[in-house]
Amino acid sequence: MFYNSINNFRAIAIMFIVFGHSFDVSGVVLDSFWEVFFRNLLSGGTILFVFISGFLFEVVFLRKFTFSKFYFSRAAKLLWPYLLLSIIPICLYIYVSNPISDGYFLPKSEGAISQFMIPFLKYEVTGRFMTAYWYIPFALLLFLLSPLVVHILKKDFKFKVSLILILSCVSIFIHRPVDNMNHFHSIVFFFPVYLTGAVVSQCRESLLKAFQGNRFWLLFLLSISFTLIQTYLGDMGSYHKPFLEFKGIDYMFLQKILLSFFFFLLLEKYSKSNLFFENLASTSFAVFFIHPYLIFIFRNLKLPTPETALFQWGYFIALSFIFVLISMLLALLTKKLLNEKSKYIIGY
């Protein structure tokens, strides 16, 4: 079953992700409360992506679920482009001995295994060689839990909601892992988001009735409220910490969960076909794979950035849209040139 609303939501989610990743290369100086507020509002788009993934799992795979068929179809879509696109940056990092993550990837002794093989495998397993690429090994682990998700979705509504609330309480206190490197930590954090998307799909009609009219704007206001709280407390961006360390509540989690519900309900009511959104949604995985390369290239160009706040924000918005558009156009061009083979390179 095709939902135009979810298709448009995919386009919005990938824009959030690209915009969130563009801050560090845009030169925006976050001096005021409202500048940090907008950074917090645009960051953390992965939660939107995981919510949509859970929704689509229920729509597309649940009714005729076969684990092997589901998992290998997902893995094939993600793994080949991930492995192919990882080769150049990983070899570059090994060559220049990039000391990211406190030297975790640096060789510990002499010899080819320690110098090359172990760092290469560490980069591949963690995805720590390029912005956002950690998501792929994480997703491959998350999809292994699909039989558990199927089992949960067969339970009654009260059980599912109670479980999501309990797991969400865990998520808001454990936060995301340091540098997104601990994928098991990420599984615990994002699993209730994935479940929420799947349950929303199951209860779609009831949810639409409950939020008929303009009631869904309350969710947006609550999301804004959590963004204001996060900004007031001086926190910026997604929360990251070791699993067992206590650092308070993850307001980004609460903000983006509410924003997921808001966008779902808003687009169910107002969504229309749009050529730009259709192309962006269909190429969303490719945009995900390509945009970190563009950011990497742009960062190394070291171009001058505007000095005044107004021009900095205009530059940030323009740059983010350019990353989105170029990624989308490259995906469409690759598809046109290589047809079905393009999915092994860019996931589309």
N, C-alpha and C positions, 0 to 999 in steps of 0.2 A: 504494500500500500504506500502511495506517495503523498506526503504532506508538504504543500508548498511553504507552509509556515516554518517547518523544521529546515527545509532547504534554505530559506532566507536566514534562519537562525545560524546555520553553519557559516554563511557568509559573514554575518556579524561577529561570530565567535573568532574566526580566523583574523578578522580586522583587529579585534581586541588584542589577540596574541601578537600580531605584527606591531601594532602601536605600542604595546607594552614593552616590546624588545627594542624599540627605536629610541627610547629616551636617552640611553647612555651614549649614543653616537650623534645625537642632535644638538648637543651643547646647551640644552635648557638648564638654566640655573634655578633651582627651586628654593627661592628666598622667602616667599610668603606662604601664609596658611593655605590660600586657595590654590596656589601652584602645587603644593604637596597634595592637596585634596584631589585635584584632577589627575595627578599621577596615580594616587591610590584607586581612583575610580576606573582608570584604564588598565591597571595592572591586574595580574591574576587571572587572565583569560582562560587558562588551562581548565579551570573548574567548569566554565561554559562548555568547553570542548568535551570533557568527560561526561557531563550531563547529557549532551546530545548523543554521545556514543552509547550510553545506557538506554536512551529512548529508542534509538535505531536497532539495538540488539533485540528489544522486545518486539518491535514492529516487523523486522525482517527475519529473525532467526528462531524466535521462541517456539512458534507453533510446529515447526518441523526440525527441531533441534537435533543435530548429530554432532557430537563434539569434534570428531576428526575432520569432518567436512567444514565445520565452522572455523576451527583453529587454523587449519592449514590454508584456508582461503584468506584469513586475516594475516597470517604470518607471511604468506607469499606477497601480499600487497605491501607490507611494511619492511620485511627483512631485506629483500633484494636491493631496493633503492638505498636503504640505510647502509648496507655493507659497501655498495658501490661508491656512494657519496662520502663515505668515511675515509677512504683510502688516502686521498690527497692531504686533508688536514692532519690526519694522524701521522703520516710520514713526515709532514712538515714539522709537527710538534716534537716528534722523536729526534729529528735532525737538529732542531734548535734547542732541545732540552728545556722545553717550556716548564717552568716550575709552578704551574697552577695547582691549587688545592694542597698547599703546604708541602710541595715536593712529592706527593703521593705517586706521581707518574714517572719520577726520575729513576734511573737505574740504581740498584743497590750494590752492584758489584760489576766486575769486568766480565766480558764474554757476550756472545751474540744473544743468548737466551735472556740474560738480564738487561742487556743494552737495548734490545729490539723487541723480542717476542713478548716478554712480560708487560712492558709498557703498552705495546700494541693491543694485547688482550684486555688490559685494564681500561684503555680508552674505549674499546668496542663494547665492553660489558656495561660501563657507566654512561657512555654517550657524552662524556665530558670534553669532547673535542670541538664542539660547535654549539652555539646558542640553540636551546630547545631540543637538541637531539637526544637528551636523556629520556624524552617521552617514549621513544620507540622501544627500548628494552623494558621500560616500565609497562607499556601497553601489552607487550608479549607475555609478561607475567600476569597482568590483569586478566587477559583472555583465558589463561589456564584455569581461572576460577569460574568460568562460565557454567560448568555443571552445578556449582554451588548457587550461582545466581538463578539458574532455572529452578532449582529446588526451593529457593526462597520465594520466587515469584508465584509458586503454586500454593503458598500458604494464604491464610485469610488476611484481609486488609489490616486488621488491628495488629497482627503479628508483624507484618511488613513495616508499618509505620513506627511501631515500638522499636524494632531493630534499627531502623534508619536513625531514629532520634538518639538511641544509645551510642551507635557508632559515630554519629555526628558530634556528640559530646566528647568522645575520645579524640576526634580529629581536631576540634578547636583547641585542645590542650597539647597535643603532640606536635602541631604545626607541620610544615613541610621539612624534609631532611636538609641538612647542610649541603649546599651546592647541588641539590637534587641527585646526589650520588647513591644514596641508600634506597634501592627500589622497593625493598620490603617495607620500609618506612612509608614510602609513597603509596604503596598498596593500601596500607591501613588508613592513610589520610584520605585518599580519593575513593575508596570503595563505597562509602555511603553516598557519594555524589553519583556514582555509576548506578547504584541501586535506585536512587531517587529518580533519575531519568527514566529507568525501566518502569518503575511503579507509576510515574506520571503518564507514561504511554498506556499502561493498563487501565488507569482511572481517568483517561482523557475527558470523556463526556461528563463525568461527575464533577471534575475540576472546573470545566468550562461553565457548568451550571452554577457552581458555588461562587464563581467570580464573574458572573454576568454583569452587564452594564460597565461601569468604570471602577469596580471594586479593586481590580488588579493594580490600580495606581497606588494603592496602599502599600503593596509590596515594593514598589519603586521608592516610595518615601522611607520605608524601613531600611532599604538598602542604602539610601543616601544618609540616613541617620547613623548607620554603622560606619560609613565612610568618614563622617564628621567626627565620630568618636575616635576612630583610628588616627585621624589627622591631629586631633586635639591632644592625644596622648604622645604625639611626636613619632609615631611609627610610620614607616614609608615602604610601600611595596608589599610583596608576599612575605609571610613570616617563615623563617627557617631556623632550626635548632636541632641539637641531638635529641633522640627519641625520649629519653627519660628526664631530661632537664626541664624544669618548670619556668615558663616565661609568660604566664598569663594567657589571655584569650586571643584566639586568631580571629580578629574582626574581618579580615579579608575573606575567610571562609564563609562567614555569615552573610557578608555583603554580596558575594558572588552567587551563593545558593538562592538568595532572594531575587537577585537580578536574573538568574536562570528562569525562575518561575515567571517573573515579569515579562521577559522577552517571549517566552513560550505563549503566554496568554495574550499579550499585545499582538503578536504576529498571527495567532489564530483568529483574531478579530479583524485585523486590518491588512493582512498579508496579500499582496498582489504579485503577479508575474513581473519580473524585472530582468532585463537582459544582463545587466552588470552583475546582479546578485546571483542569477542562474549560473553564469560562467564562473564566478568566484566560488560558489558553493561546490560546483562540480570539480573544480581544480583545488579545493581547499587543502587536501593532503599534499599536493604538489607545491602549493604556496608555502605550506609548512616546511617542506624539505628545502625549498629554494631560498626563501628570504634570509635565513642565517648566512648563506654565502654572500648575499648582497650586503648585509650588515658588516660582515667580515671585510669585504673589499672596501666598503666605504670608510670603515674605521681606519684602515691602513693607508688610505689616501691622505688623511690628516688635513682635510680642507678647513679653511677658516669658517667660523660660525658667527652669527650676529651677536652683537653685544647688548642690545636692549631687550627687555623682557618680551615686549610685543612682537618684535621680529623673531626672537628665539622660538616663541610658540607657533608663529606662522611657519617658520622653517621646519619645526618638528612635525606639524600637521602635513605640510607639503611633502616632506621626506618620507613620512610613513605611508602616505598614499602612493608615492612613487615606488616604494618597496613592494606594496601590494600589487600595483598595476604591472610592474616589470615581471614579478613572479608569476602572475596570472598569464601574461602574454607569452612568457617563456614556456609555460606549461602547455598552452594551446598550440604554440608553434612546434614544440617537441612532439605533441600528439599528432599533429598534421603530418610531420615528416616521418615518424616512426610507427604510426598507427598503434596497434596493440602492444608492440614492444616497448613503448614509452613507459608503461606501468612498471617495468623492471628497473627503470632509471629514476623516475620521479614520482612513482606511485599513482600515475594517472594515465 
